[in-house]
């Protein structure tokens, strides 16, 4: 949901997300991915609005593919983060 905050102008401070090998840095302008373990993969950036559009399509697919599982995942995410998922990404009868 950080992506939505940047796209909608509610968030301006950079946000970092890290996993086992990857680091994602999100700013109002772009999202940059870099690999912690393999320098050959380098670093790559994309406009944040383009990344958000792709992520939304993925969420829409999950929502439509298995609405009950989507409801459960959204409820868990909202409990864990305190963030609210945009209403248009919720299953139709949520």
Secondary structure, DSSP 8 states (H G I E B T S, - for coil): -HHHHHHTTS--S-EEEE-SSEEEEE-SSEEEEEESS-GGG-EEEEEHHHHHHHHHHHHHHHHHH-HHHHHHHHHHHHHHH-----GGGS-TT-
